[in-house]
């Protein structure tokens, strides 16, 4: 049973009051709050168990290595990876995406080779490929959008024809759109492409089965799924990871080094040069244990109901004064509500909401190409997670109503 009251009590930040009023945190698509279980796991490891991993042989160091690798196993189980060795720790999803884009391009792509992206991508899945286009002369093609913010797949076969790589988001951080991952993966593979999925916005909110998704590589962040910042994950099929060159060289990622050459350690150490984010890995392991204890299917169901409530509440309250971007079908979207409110600048709206302790993000959300397509310089974005409730939505609506008084509307 999804016990929302108990869940909310697990998050210290939600117990805060500022000037006597509670905090309404609606910025989880940016970064999530952390439950006590994650905070305590990191603190305990720091106080009682911290030691270097994969180097020293004394008992405390061996125990620290075991704890680090146990976190890898927890994450592998959480996403249904075939083996913990398929899970690579990075500092964030941006590094994961760059590791693939730069490594694969320099090893396998040449001038004129085709990489396919979509119009709803985050900058982290655009800029690395643009860098490679400038360096290698690759061609970038784009999957466009429908008027309601879904991917337009009507011409997909022509777009991906001859493509070497297809890289796309599983869920838009602006529109909330949940993309048909398996369909795009299968059609891309049929065209001979290697497929990367940016799963930052979907992994925290729904069941993730990398084997069922069928992609070659998947990237996601720890801090969006109740874990700490400073750690991300690159999951990959073993054959792809074996072929992918490391992005960085140094300690821990080598098998042997000689004066004239070196050889890499096996995956995943091959990609984890230097001292890794040990404490952060422990925290992410605790986060996936916490999420698993609640159940990702239950979290998804809660968020669907809450998102529907938010769409209905804001539309009924404000009518044409609010424009919420993205699909209206709750089955096709997550809990991201990116909107324009009357003719007010999003930053002004954000400031009004902040005065009511309502935390949202205003801006281009690291998706400037998408902003231009939807003809918005910026939007206000309220994003929901497992710890939000209908009262949070009501407070958001009331705070938006207060704009009438402030701006005399």
Residue pairs with C-beta under 8 A, 6 or more apart in sequence:
2 294
2 295
2 298
2 299
2 301
2 302
4 302
4 387
4 389
7 294
7 386
7 387
8 14
8 387
8 389
9 15
10 35
10 36
10 37
10 290
10 387
11 33
11 34
11 35
11 36
11 387
12 36
12 39
13 23
13 25
13 33
13 34
14 22
14 23
14 25
14 33
14 387
16 22
16 23
17 23
18 357
19 357
21 356
21 357
22 357
23 357
23 359
24 356
24 357
24 358
24 359
24 392
24 395
24 396
25 33
25 359
25 387
25 388
25 392
26 358
26 359
26 360
26 382
26 383
26 384
26 388
26 392
26 396
27 359
27 360
27 361
27 381
27 382
27 383
28 204
28 224
28 335
28 383
28 384
28 385
28 388
29 173
29 201
29 224
29 336
29 361
29 381
29 383
30 224
30 361
30 381
30 383
31 223
31 224
31 229
32 204
32 223
32 224
32 225
32 226
32 385
33 226
33 385
33 387
34 226
34 227
34 228
34 283
34 287
35 226
35 287
35 290
37 286
37 287
37 289
37 290
38 226
38 227
38 228
38 283
38 286
38 287
38 290
40 286
41 282
41 283
41 285
41 286
42 228
42 279
42 280
42 282
42 283
42 286
45 64
45 67
45 278
45 279
45 282
46 279
49 60
49 63
49 64
49 67
50 64
50 278
50 279
51 58
51 60
51 61
51 63
51 64
52 61
52 64
52 275
53 61
53 64
53 65
53 68
53 276
53 278
54 65
54 252
54 269
55 61
55 252
64 278
67 282
68 276
68 278
68 281
68 282
69 84
70 285
71 281
71 282
71 284
71 285
72 84
72 87
72 89
72 268
72 281
72 285
73 84
74 285
74 288
74 289
75 81
75 84
75 87
75 233
75 284
75 285
75 288
76 83
76 84
76 86
76 87
78 208
78 288
78 291
78 292
79 87
79 203
79 208
79 209
79 210
79 218
79 235
80 208
80 209
80 210
80 211
80 212
81 87
81 210
81 211
81 235
82 211
82 238
83 238
85 238
85 266
85 267
85 268
86 210
86 235
86 236
86 237
86 238
86 241
86 267
86 268
87 233
87 234
87 235
87 268
88 96
88 99
88 233
88 234
88 235
88 236
88 241
88 267
88 268
88 271
88 272
89 231
89 232
89 233
89 268
89 272
89 276
89 277
89 281
90 96
90 99
90 231
90 232
90 233
90 234
90 271
91 230
91 231
91 232
91 277
92 221
92 222
92 223
92 229
92 230
92 231
92 232
93 124
93 198
93 200
93 219
93 220
93 221
93 232
93 233
94 124
94 232
95 232
95 234
95 247
96 219
96 220
96 232
96 233
96 234
97 124
97 125
97 128
97 167
97 196
97 198
97 219
98 124
98 128
98 247
99 234
99 244
99 247
99 271
100 167
100 196
100 217
100 219
100 234
100 236
100 244
101 128
101 129
101 131
101 132
101 167
101 196
102 128
102 131
102 132
102 247
103 244
103 245
103 246
103 247
104 165
104 194
104 244
105 129
105 132
105 135
105 136
105 138
106 132
106 136
106 245
107 243
107 244
107 245
108 164
108 243
109 115
109 132
109 136
109 138
109 164
109 165
110 136
110 137
110 138
111 136
111 137
111 138
112 137
112 138
112 139
113 136
113 138
113 139
113 164
114 138
114 139
114 140
114 141
114 162
114 163
114 164
114 165
115 129
115 132
115 133
115 138
115 139
115 140
115 141
115 163
115 164
115 165
115 166
115 167
116 140
116 141
116 142
116 143
116 159
116 160
116 163
116 165
116 166
116 167
116 168
116 188
116 193
117 125
117 126
117 129
117 140
117 141
117 142
117 143
117 167
117 168
118 142
118 143
118 144
118 145
118 151
118 168
118 169
118 179
119 142
119 143
119 144
119 145
119 369
119 370
119 373
120 145
120 149
120 151
120 169
120 172
120 174
120 175
120 177
120 367
120 370
121 167
121 168
121 169
121 198
121 367
121 369
121 370
122 169
122 173
122 198
122 200
122 365
122 366
122 367
123 366
123 367
123 368
124 198
124 366
125 167
125 168
125 169
125 196
125 198
126 369
129 138
129 140
129 167
130 140
132 138
133 139
133 140
138 164
141 159
141 160
141 163
142 159
143 151
143 152
143 153
143 156
143 159
143 168
144 151
144 152
145 151
145 152
145 370
145 373
146 152
148 326
148 327
148 328
149 172
149 175
149 176
149 177
149 325
149 326
149 327
149 374
150 177
150 179
150 327
150 332
151 168
151 177
151 179
151 180
151 184
153 180
153 183
153 184
156 184
156 187
157 187
157 191
160 166
160 187
160 188
160 191
160 193
161 191
162 191
162 192
163 188
163 191
163 192
163 193
164 192
164 193
164 194
165 193
165 194
165 195
165 196
166 184
166 188
166 191
166 193
166 194
166 195
166 196
167 195
167 196
167 197
167 198
168 179
168 184
168 196
168 197
168 198
169 179
169 197
169 198
169 199
169 200
169 201
170 178
170 179
170 181
170 197
170 198
170 199
170 201
170 202
170 213
171 177
171 178
171 179
171 199
171 201
171 202
171 205
171 334
171 336
172 179
172 201
172 326
172 336
172 367
172 370
173 200
173 201
173 336
173 365
173 366
173 367
174 325
174 326
174 336
174 338
174 365
174 367
174 370
174 371
174 374
174 379
174 381
175 325
175 326
175 327
175 333
175 336
175 338
175 370
176 307
176 326
176 327
176 333
176 334
176 335
176 336
176 337
176 338
177 326
177 327
177 332
177 333
178 202
178 331
178 332
178 333
178 334
181 197
181 213
181 214
181 215
182 212
182 213
182 214
184 195
185 195
185 197
185 213
185 214
185 215
186 214
188 195
189 195
189 214
194 216
194 217
194 240
195 214
195 215
195 216
195 217
196 215
196 216
196 217
196 218
196 219
197 213
197 215
197 217
197 218
197 219
198 219
198 220
199 208
199 218
199 219
199 220
200 219
200 220
200 221
200 224
201 224
201 334
201 336
202 208
202 334
203 220
203 224
203 225
204 220
204 224
204 225
204 226
204 291
204 385
205 296
205 299
205 300
205 303
205 334
205 335
205 385
206 296
206 297
206 299
206 300
206 334
207 296
207 297
207 300
208 296
210 218
210 235
216 236
216 237
216 240
217 234
217 235
217 236
217 237
217 240
218 233
218 234
218 235
218 236
219 232
219 233
219 234
219 235
220 232
220 233
221 231
221 232
221 233
222 228
222 229
222 230
222 231
222 232
222 233
222 280
222 283
222 284
222 287
223 229
223 230
223 231
225 284
225 287
225 288
225 291
226 287
226 290
226 291
227 280
227 283
227 284
227 286
227 287
227 288
228 279
228 280
228 283
228 284
229 280
230 277
230 280
231 277
231 280
231 281
231 283
231 284
233 284
234 271
236 244
238 267
241 267
241 268
241 270
241 271
242 267
244 271
246 253
246 264
246 270
246 271
246 273
247 271
248 273
248 274
249 262
249 273
250 273
250 274
251 273
251 274
251 275
252 265
252 269
252 272
252 273
252 274
252 275
252 276
253 264
253 265
253 269
253 270
253 271
253 272
253 273
254 262
254 263
254 264
254 265
255 262
255 263
255 264
255 265
255 266
256 262
256 263
257 263
264 270
291 299
294 386
299 386
302 386
303 334
303 335
303 384
303 385
303 386
304 330
304 331
306 335
306 384
306 388
306 389
306 390
306 393
307 330
307 333
307 334
307 335
307 337
307 384
308 330
309 390
309 393
310 335
310 337
310 382
310 384
310 393
310 396
311 324
311 328
311 330
311 337
313 393
313 394
313 397
314 322
314 324
314 337
314 339
314 393
314 396
314 397
314 400
315 322
315 324
317 397
317 400
317 401
318 341
318 397
318 400
321 341
321 342
322 339
322 340
322 341
322 342
322 400
323 339
323 340
324 337
324 338
324 339
325 338
325 339
325 340
325 374
325 376
325 379
326 333
326 336
326 338
327 333
335 383
335 384
335 385
335 388
336 381
336 383
336 384
337 381
337 382
337 383
337 384
338 365
338 379
338 380
338 381
339 379
339 380
339 381
339 382
340 346
340 376
340 379
340 380
341 349
341 380
341 400
341 403
342 403
342 409
344 403
344 407
345 378
346 362
346 363
346 378
346 379
346 380
347 362
347 363
347 378
348 407
349 360
349 362
349 380
349 400
349 403
350 360
350 361
350 362
350 380
352 399
352 400
352 402
352 403
352 406
353 359
353 360
353 380
353 396
353 399
353 400
355 399
356 395
356 398
356 399
356 402
358 395
358 396
358 399
360 380
360 381
360 382
360 383
360 396
361 380
361 381
361 383
362 378
362 379
362 380
362 381
363 378
363 379
364 371
364 377
364 378
365 371
365 379
365 381
371 377
371 378
371 379
382 396
384 392
403 409
